[in-house]
Amino acid sequence: MAVALPYIEKLSCRVVRVLGCNPGPMTLRGTNTYLVGTGSRRILIDTGEPSVPEYISYLKRALVEFNTAIQEILVTHWHIDHSGGIRDICESLNNDTAYCIKKLPRNPHKEEIIGNGAQQYVYLKDGDVIKTEGATLKVIYTPGHSDDHMALHLEEENAIFSGDCILGEGTTIFEDLYDYMNSLNLLLKVKANIIYPGHGPVIQNAEAAIQQYISHRNYREQQILTFIRDNFEKSFTKTELVKTFYKNVPENLHKMAEHNLLLHLKKLEKEGKIFSNLDPDKKWRAVL
């Protein structure tokens, strides 16, 4: 069971979390969106999902409670539970001018449309700095979970807004394990104190959490390789391997586990440590 979180919570003098009201197996209690800064206009990080009026209501309440407005919107990555609420925010929250909405571009480049196309993303790049009263955010390109994923370093607190690269509970999914491991090592080098994750509670011991993620992936990979090598005379489908390594994980999460395991298998195959056949129901076995 995911840790219960308040819908609105002041986490520090410059960070307010507004919960996205979209709980689920992948989103835990919901997407964490953050108002960052101390002034009358603040940065909003992430926007939740589309068509969630409860979230818009809580966001409005937070803006009133802290006597502020939205300066601009930063989106950590393209996934619908982080970018999906943009149109509702723009239509529901009055602003003198159109909101500036920023993110990293897809890699490889892919055209992105916001809502009905009335607005367009302003694309950031690695190392860009975004400022508001009381807060300085530096963009860190962290692909792996998605090809456009960014984390944001809050200089005043030496904190990281990690998006879905690191979660407050459990582990995340990724689409490229090689890139993801590089991103974790990059975040480790920041030596941050705190992590404000895209889902789940605040992580107080940032370095330990990142190291745990790295160790977990390395351990899982070694587990898979050792098992396949110990059974070198056999070959295994991904489904058989999921049941071996994720037997204590609820079945509704097996698809996510299968996705992650498949990326481990592809990485090991690329490194020449295992190989697969060409059958529709692909099987892997050890390279002797």
C-alpha positions in Angstrom: 0.0 0.0 0.0 1.4 3.4 -1.0 2.1 5.9 1.7 -0.8 8.3 2.3 0.0 11.9 1.3 -1.9 15.1 1.9 -3.5 16.7 -1.2 -1.6 20.0 -0.5 1.6 20.1 1.6 4.2 22.7 2.2 7.4 20.7 2.1 9.9 23.6 2.7 9.8 27.4 2.5 10.0 27.2 -1.3 8.4 23.8 -2.2 4.7 23.0 -2.1 3.4 19.6 -3.3 0.0 19.3 -4.9 -1.1 15.7 -5.4 -2.4 14.9 -8.8 -5.5 12.9 -7.6 -4.7 10.0 -10.0 -3.8 7.0 -7.7 -3.0 3.7 -9.3 -0.4 0.8 -9.4 2.0 2.9 -11.5 1.3 6.3 -10.0 1.1 5.3 -6.3 -1.0 7.9 -4.5 -0.8 10.0 -7.6 1.5 12.3 -9.5 3.4 14.8 -7.4 3.2 18.3 -8.9 5.2 21.0 -7.2 4.9 24.8 -6.8 8.5 26.1 -6.5 9.6 29.5 -5.3 8.7 32.1 -2.6 7.1 34.9 -4.5 3.8 36.0 -6.0 4.6 33.9 -9.2 6.1 30.4 -8.9 7.2 27.5 -11.2 4.9 24.5 -11.5 6.6 21.2 -12.1 4.4 18.6 -13.8 0.7 18.8 -14.3 -0.9 15.4 -13.6 -3.3 13.7 -15.9 -6.1 15.1 -18.1 -9.7 15.5 -17.0 -9.1 15.3 -13.2 -11.2 18.2 -11.9 -10.2 17.4 -8.3 -6.6 18.2 -9.1 -7.4 21.5 -10.6 -9.5 22.3 -7.6 -6.6 21.5 -5.2 -4.1 23.4 -7.4 -6.4 26.5 -7.3 -6.7 26.1 -3.5 -2.9 25.9 -3.1 -2.4 29.1 -5.2 -4.9 31.0 -3.1 -3.5 29.5 0.2 0.1 30.6 -0.7 -1.0 33.9 -2.4 0.7 33.0 -5.6 0.2 32.4 -9.4 2.0 30.2 -11.9 5.0 31.8 -13.6 5.6 28.9 -16.0 5.2 25.2 -16.3 8.1 22.6 -16.4 7.3 19.1 -17.6 9.8 16.4 -16.5 8.8 14.1 -19.4 6.1 13.4 -21.9 4.2 10.6 -20.1 0.5 11.4 -19.7 0.5 11.4 -15.9 3.0 14.3 -16.0 2.0 16.3 -19.1 -1.7 15.5 -19.4 -3.0 18.2 -17.2 -1.5 21.1 -19.1 -4.6 21.9 -21.2 -6.9 21.8 -18.1 -4.6 24.1 -16.2 -4.4 26.6 -19.1 -8.2 26.6 -19.5 -9.1 26.7 -15.8 -6.6 29.1 -14.3 -6.7 32.6 -15.6 -3.4 34.2 -16.5 -2.5 37.6 -18.0 -0.7 35.9 -20.9 -0.4 32.3 -22.2 1.6 30.0 -19.9 5.1 29.2 -21.0 5.4 25.4 -21.0 8.9 24.0 -21.0 10.5 20.5 -21.4 13.3 18.7 -23.1 12.7 17.6 -26.7 12.0 13.9 -27.6 15.2 12.0 -28.7 15.0 11.3 -31.6 13.0 14.3 -32.3 9.2 13.9 -32.5 6.6 16.5 -32.9 4.6 17.1 -29.7 1.2 18.7 -29.6 -0.4 20.2 -26.5 -4.1 19.8 -26.4 -5.7 21.3 -29.5 -2.4 22.7 -30.7 -3.0 26.3 -29.5 0.2 26.2 -27.4 3.6 24.8 -28.1 6.5 23.6 -25.9 9.5 25.8 -25.4 12.3 23.3 -25.5 15.1 23.3 -22.9 18.5 21.7 -23.0 20.8 20.1 -20.5 22.3 22.7 -18.1 19.7 25.4 -18.7 18.8 27.4 -15.6 15.2 28.5 -14.8 14.8 31.2 -12.0 11.9 32.5 -10.0 11.9 34.4 -6.7 13.5 32.2 -4.1 14.4 29.3 -6.4 17.0 28.4 -9.0 16.5 25.2 -11.0 19.1 23.6 -13.2 18.1 21.1 -15.9 19.8 17.7 -15.8 19.1 15.4 -18.8 18.3 12.0 -17.3 17.1 9.6 -20.1 16.3 6.0 -19.5 12.8 6.1 -18.0 11.9 8.1 -21.2 14.0 9.6 -24.0 13.2 13.2 -22.9 13.4 12.8 -19.1 14.8 15.6 -17.1 15.5 16.1 -13.4 15.8 19.5 -11.9 18.4 20.6 -9.3 17.1 23.1 -6.8 20.3 25.0 -5.9 18.9 26.7 -2.7 18.2 23.4 -1.1 20.6 21.1 -2.9 17.5 19.1 -3.8 16.6 17.1 -6.9 13.1 17.0 -8.5 13.6 13.5 -9.9 10.5 13.0 -12.0 10.1 9.2 -12.6 13.9 8.5 -12.5 13.6 7.9 -8.8 10.3 7.3 -6.9 9.5 7.8 -3.2 8.5 4.1 -2.9 9.6 1.0 -4.9 11.4 1.1 -8.2 10.5 2.6 -11.5 10.2 1.3 -15.1 12.6 2.4 -17.9 12.8 2.0 -21.6 16.6 2.0 -21.9 18.6 0.4 -19.1 22.0 1.6 -20.3 20.8 5.2 -20.4 18.9 4.8 -17.1 22.0 3.5 -15.2 24.0 6.4 -16.6 21.4 8.8 -15.4 21.4 7.4 -11.9 25.2 7.7 -11.8 24.9 11.3 -13.0 22.4 12.1 -10.2 24.6 10.4 -7.6 27.4 12.9 -8.6 25.2 15.8 -7.6 25.4 14.8 -4.0 22.0 16.2 -3.3 20.5 16.2 0.2 16.8 15.7 -0.7 14.8 14.2 -3.5 11.3 15.4 -4.5 10.1 12.5 -6.5 7.4 12.3 -9.3 5.5 9.8 -7.1 5.6 9.0 -3.5 6.9 10.7 -0.4 10.0 13.0 -0.1 13.3 11.1 0.1 15.5 12.6 2.8 18.7 10.7 2.2 19.2 11.3 -1.5 22.6 9.7 -2.0 21.6 6.5 -0.2 18.4 6.2 -2.3 20.2 6.6 -5.6 22.8 4.2 -4.6 20.1 1.7 -3.6 18.6 2.1 -7.0 21.9 1.4 -8.7 22.6 -1.6 -6.4 19.2 -3.0 -7.0 19.6 -3.0 -10.8 23.1 -4.4 -10.6 21.9 -7.1 -8.2 18.9 -8.0 -10.4 21.2 -8.3 -13.5 23.6 -10.5 -11.7 20.7 -12.7 -10.4 19.4 -13.2 -14.0 22.8 -13.9 -15.4 23.7 -16.4 -12.6 20.4 -18.2 -12.9 20.7 -18.6 -16.7 24.4 -19.7 -16.4 23.5 -22.2 -13.6 20.9 -23.7 -16.0 23.0 -23.4 -19.1 21.5 -26.5 -20.6 18.0 -24.9 -20.6 16.5 -21.8 -22.3 13.9 -19.6 -20.8 11.1 -17.3 -21.9 10.7 -13.9 -20.3 7.4 -15.1 -18.7 9.2 -18.0 -17.0 11.9 -15.7 -15.8 9.4 -13.2 -14.4 7.8 -16.0 -12.4 11.2 -16.9 -11.0 12.4 -13.5 -10.0 9.2 -11.7 -9.2 7.2 -14.4 -7.5 6.6 -12.2 -4.5 5.3 -9.3 -6.7 1.5 -8.9 -7.1 0.4 -10.3 -10.5 -1.0 -6.9 -11.6 2.6 -5.6 -11.6 4.0 -8.5 -13.6 3.7 -6.7 -16.9 5.8 -3.9 -15.5 8.3 -6.4 -14.1 8.4 -8.2 -17.5 9.2 -5.0 -19.2 12.1 -4.3 -16.9 13.4 -7.9 -17.1 13.3 -7.8 -20.9 15.5 -4.7 -20.9 18.0 -6.6 -18.6 18.0 -9.5 -21.1 18.6 -7.2 -24.0 21.5 -5.6 -22.2 23.1 -8.9 -21.3 22.5 -10.2 -24.9 24.2 -7.0 -26.3 27.1 -7.7 -24.0 27.4 -11.2 -25.4 26.7 -12.9 -22.1 23.4 -14.6 -23.2 21.7 -15.2 -26.6 18.2 -15.8 -27.8 16.5 -17.8 -30.6 14.4 -16.3 -33.3 11.2 -18.0 -32.4 8.1 -15.9 -31.9 8.1 -16.9 -28.2 11.8 -15.9 -27.7 13.9 -17.8 -25.3 17.3 -17.0 -23.8 20.2 -19.1 -22.7 23.7 -18.7 -21.5 26.7 -18.2 -23.8 29.2 -20.9 -22.8 
